[in-house]
Amino acid sequence: MALKHTAIAVLLLAALAGCASVDVQQPAAATSAYSAAFTEAQALAQGHAALSGPARSANAGRIEALLAGLDDAALARDAARLPVGDPLYSFAGRALLNRGLPLPRPFDRGDVSFGAADRPAADRDGYRPPLKVGVLLPLSGGQSAAAASVRDGFLAGYYGERRRRPEVRFYDTAAGASAAYARAAAEGNDFVVGPLGRDEVDAVFADDTPRVPLLALNRGSHTPPAGSAAFSLSPEDEGISLAQYLIQRGAKRVLIQTGGEDAQRRTAGTARAQLERRGVQVTEDIASAQGVDAVLLAVKGTQARALMPRLALAGVTAATRVATSQIVSGTGKPAEDAALDGIVYPTEAWAVRSVDGLPSQASAAARVDTAKGPAARLFAFGHDAWLLTGYLERLATSNNGDVAGATGRLSLDGFGNVLRVPGWSRFAGGVPVPLADGAR
């Protein structure tokens, strides 16, 4: 369906071996040698591209575990020594970005331009949008409500941009994402955003050389083909952010409490793996949790309120308490939510600071239903999908480039996955309070 200005109310609304010397002492021993763990990871990375399925996933996990065992200085030093083209650099660079550390050089992408080669030159800030964009969303069927929030957020970003904008056309994926993609490609779009479902992403990424580059709005089991990317608000990414928050604050022994939902388990599982790889002890047993220095709650607000007395009775007094973004579910009554005071959790940056081209979250929610309550997260996600269409080339070609989006600060790893640094909030007086200058 063609984009129309009247469709949505969102108009209001990123070696020298050294010179040999034959008659003096031998050169100093291996001053440029990698650490043992890095060397092992490098050997594993050499054969990674030839693997598939569970073997590929296991190999990636082993590489990530080896890199996680390095301290920041060793990881940064060894990554900087890798030659251009070494397959370990994508792994090492992603590990650096997840720790908030700079890359020594851009990722090795060859001449990939994410479809930008035939577009007008980029603006000074790197903005170089497509000429014609097809957006693949389930606009009918069971996921249509979620798709509407993503669509409206996309349009809010689109109309908030005053520079050159592409023609945009939406394609309903309810009858199949592959068919919708084929139609978008046949109708002359030079870039595609979507689809939204994990299985749909796998379907369109099954082709290693897609006709038109994509920004998929989820991650499946396939790595994005060269020239395409994947953007997701995945539970795993949130788990990485929570683990890094605790590591940066010196956590050594962490109690994790997890609810029964799939997203909660995935977030907690990723956080636990990240923490343990960095040498942090993790327990899930409240009875033996005396002496922990941090608590991580992968539960909703109603469950968290019930947990607080149990933690106190067990003698768990850790001052550092974090939770997943689900902590806000079931909250809204300050007198009851005062039990959550002090808990810090990741949130959309839009809730923490202003975003260019968007009204405040509260203002947007007052204007359109698709930005209210839990839908605000998908609205922000849609906005950032628009933002990325214009800045992917810049993110791909600069070693430490990022853009400030509604969901957080966005960057691109060496595998084509968008990484996100979220905003943070803390409960105080039973009310979420944004940490506008970063989590503390």
N, C-alpha and C positions, 0 to 999 in steps of 0.2 A: 504494500500500500504506500502511496506516495506521501511524502512528508508535506504537511500543510501547516501554515502558521496558526491556524485556528484549532489545531488538534489538541493542544495541551495548554494549560495555564502556566507553563513553566517559563514563559518569556521573562518572568520576574527573576524568576530565579536566575604532564609532565617530564780458546782460552789461551786467554794468553797463557799458555802453559808457563809463562815466565821465561825469560831468556835463560836458556840452559847455561850453566856455568860448570865446565868440566873439571875445574881445578880448585873449586871451593866446596863448602858444605852443601848438602842437599837442600832444596827449597823447603820452607816451613811446611809442616805436615798439614795437608788438606784443610787449609783455612776457608776454602769455598765449598767444602763438602756439605751435603744436606744432612739433616738429622736422620737417625735410623728409621723412625716412623715415616718421615717424608719420603725416604728412598723406597720403602715398601709400598707406600701409596702410589708413588710414581710408576712402579712396576705393574701394579694392578690397573692403573689408568691406561696403560699402553694397550691392553687388550679389551678395554671396556666397550668400545664401539662394536665389536664383533659379537657381543653377548646379547641375549634377549630374554624376555620373560623373567621368572624368578631368579635366574642366575645373574641377570643384569642388576636387578634390585639388590640382591645380596652383595654383589661386588661394589655397588655404589655405597651401600651401608658400611662395608668394611673400610672403604676409602675415607668416608666421613668420620668414622670412629678413630682412625689413625690420625687424621688432621685435628680432631677435637682434643686429642691428648697433648697437643703442642700448646705452649703458652703463646700469648699474643706476639711477643718479640720473635720467637722462633718461626711461627707461621708466616709473619710478614717478611722476615729475612729470606726464608727458603722460597716463598712465592716469587719474590723479586728476582731470584737467581734462575728461575725456570726460563729456558729458551722459548722464543716465540714459536707457537705451534705445538708445544707440549700439551698433551691432553689433560694432564693434571691441573693445568692452570685454571680451567673452568671450575673444578672442585675447590681448589685453594682460594680462588677469588670469591666464590660464593661464601666460603667459610669466613673470609675477612669481612665481607659485607654484613653477614649475620651478626658479627661481633661489633659492628659499627666502625670498622677499621678501613682506611683508604686502600684502593687498589694501586699497585705500583705502575700499571699500564692498562690500557683498555683490553677487554677480552678479545681473543683471536677469532674474528668472525669472517675473515676473507673480505670479499667485496659485497657482502650482504647489505642491502639498503632498506629492507622492509617496505619495498614498493615505492621508495621515494625518488628513484633515479630519474623518472620522467616528469616530476613535478617542478613548479617554479622554485627558485632558490629559497633557502630557509631565511627566515627573519633573524635578527641578531640574537634573539634568545633561543634559537633552534626550532621555532615553530615552522613546520612544513607539512601541512595537512594533505590528505589525498585529494584527488579531483572528484571522485565519486565513491561513496561508501554504501555498502549493503550491510544492514544490521539484521542478524538472524536471532529471533527470539520466539518463544512459544506464546504467541499472542492470543491463542485460544486454547481451551483445555485446562487441565488441572493446575498448570504452572502459570496461568495467565496473570494472576494477581502479582506474583513475584516479577514477572516480565514487565508488567506495567510500571513498577517502581524503577526498574533498570532503564526502561525506555524513557521515562520522564526525567530521570537524572541525566541521561545522555542528552536529551533535548535542552535541559537547563544549561548544561555546559555549552552546547552548540549555540544557543541564542545569546549566551553571555559573552561569546567571543565576537569582537567587533572587526576583526581582520578577515581575510579571505577564508571562506568556508566552502566545503564541498557540497555537492548535491547528495542528499541522503534518502535512501529508500529502505523500508522495513520489510522483512520477509518472515512469514509465519512458519515456524519449524514443527508445528503440531503434526503435520503429515510426514515428517522426516527431515532431519537436518541436512543429510547429504543431498537430497533433492532441492532443498532451499538454497544450499550453497551453489549447486550447479546452475540454478536459475540466476543467482546473483552474479556469477561469473559470466554467464552468457549475455547478461544485460549490460555488460561494459563497466562494472564496478572495478576500480583498481585497488580496492582494499575492502576487507570484510571484517566485521566485528561480530563475535559469537561463534558458535552457539553457546547455550547456557548449561546444558546438562553434561555430566561427566561422560556418559556413554556417547552422547552426540559429539563431544570433542574428540573422542577416540575414533569415531567414524570418519570425521573430516580430516583428522591427522593421520589416518591410515595410509594416505598418499604422501610419500616422502617429497614429492615435488608438486604441490598444489598449484593450480592455474593462477590463483589470485592469493596473495599473502593474507594471513588472518591474525587477528587478535582474539584468541579464544577466551571465553568468559568462564572458564573452569580449567581444571587439570585432570587429565585422565592418565592412562598408563603409557601413552606415547609421548616421547619428547617432541616439542614443537619442531617441525621441519625448519631448515635454514631459511631465514627471511620471514618467519612467522613467530608469534609469541603467545604466551598464555598468562592470563591475569585471573586471580582467584582470591576470595576471602576465606581461605581454607582453614579448618581447625589446626592443621599441621603448622601453618605459618604462625598462627597465634601461639601455639605451643613453643615455637622457637623464640618468639618475642618475650614470652613470660620467663623462659629459662634464662635468656640473656639478661633480663631485668634482675633476676636473682643472683646471677653470677657477678654482674657488675657491682652488686651490693655485698659481695663477699660471703654469700651463703655457703655453708659447708655441710649442713644436714637439714633436709627439707621434708616436711610432712605433706603428702598429697592426698586429698580427698576428692573422689570422683563420683559423679552421678551415673545413672544407668543408660543415658542416651548415647547414641553413636558418636555425635560430635564431641560430647564431653570426654568420652574415652579416647578419641583420636587426639584431642588437644593435650590431655594429660599424658598419654603415651608418648607423644613427641617430646613434651617438656621433660618427662622422666629420662628418656634416652639422651637428650641433649645434656641434662644435668650430670648424668652418670658418666658420660663420655668426657666431661670436664672434671671428673674426680669428686663430684658432690654426692654425698650419701643421701639416699631417698628411702623413706618408709611410708607405708600406708596404714600402719597400725597405731591408732591413737593411744592405746594402752602403753605402748613402748616409745612414745614420742616426746617424753620429757627430755629437754636439752636441745630440741631442734631450734635452729635459729631463723627459720622461715616456714611459712605455711602457704600452700597453693591449693585453691579451691576451684575445681572444675564442676561447679554445681550452679543451680539457679538460686535466686535470692531467698526464696522460701526455705530451701534446704540449708542455705548458709546460716540463716537466722537460727535454725534448730541446732546447727553444729556449734555455735558459739558457746553455749553453756557446757556442752560436752568437752570442748577443748579446755575451758577453764577448770572443770572438775578434774581433768587429767593432768593439770599442771602445765599445760602448753601456754607459754607466755611470750612466744616469739613476737617481736615488734614488727617484723616484716611480714605482711600478709598480702598476698596477691590473689586475684581470681580471674577467671575467663570473662569474656564480655557477656556471657549468659547470666552473670551475677545480677544484672538489672532486671531480669525477667521475674515478675512477681513482687517487684518493689513499687514504691510510690507513696508509702505512708511513713513520713519521717519519724513518727513516734516509735513505730515498729522497726524501721530500718536503722535506727540509732545503734542497734546491735552490730551493724556492719561497719561502724566507724573505724577508719584507719585502713580499710581494705582498698588497695589500688588495683585498677583493672584497665586493660586496653580498650580504647574506643576509637571512633572515627575522628580524625583530626578536625573535621567540620564542627564537632561539638566543642572543640577546644580553642580554635582560632578562626579568624575570617578566611574565606577562600575566594580568590579573585573570580568574579563573574557569578557568584552565588550569594543569595541573601543568607542570613543566619539560619541555623537549623530550625529554631523556633518560628521564625517568620515563614519559612518554606512550609512547615507543618500546618501553619494557620491558613495557607493558601491552597494546598493540594493534599488530598488524602494519601497519595502515594509517598509522601515524605513524613507521615506520622508514625510515631511509635517504632516498633521493630522494622517497619518498611523504610525508615530513614537510612538504615545501613545499605540497603539495596539501591536507594536513590543516590547515595554518595558513590556507590560502586559504579552505577551507570554514568555519573558525571566523570569519574576518572577513566572510564572506558573511552569516552570522548577525548579527554585530555591526552591520553596515550596515543590516539591516532595521529595527533599532530607532533608528538615529541619522541616517537620510538627511535627514529634515526639518530637524534641527538643522544639519547640514552645508550644506544648501541655503540656509538663511536667515541664517546668520552669515557675516560677511565673512572671518573667519580661524579658523573652527571646524575642528577635526580630532578624531579619536579614535585612541587608541593600540591598534592591533590586533596580531595575531600576525605578520603579514607586514610591518608597518611602521606609520608614522603616516599615516592616511588622511584625505583631504580630497576635495572635489568641485569640478570645474571648471565653467565656464559652459556647457559642451556636454553635461553629464550624465555625464562620465567620472570615475571615482574615480582620484585621483592617490595615489601611494604613495611615502613616503620610507623606504627600507629601513634595516635594520640593517647593520653593517659588521663584518667580521672580517679578521684579518691572520695569515699564516703566520709562526710563530716556533718555532724548534727543530723544524721539520717538522710542527707541529701548528697547526690553526686556533685562534686566540685571539680571542674576541669583544672588540670595542672598545665596552665597555659605556656609555661616556659620549660616544659619537659617533665618527665616523671622524676620525683624525688623521694 
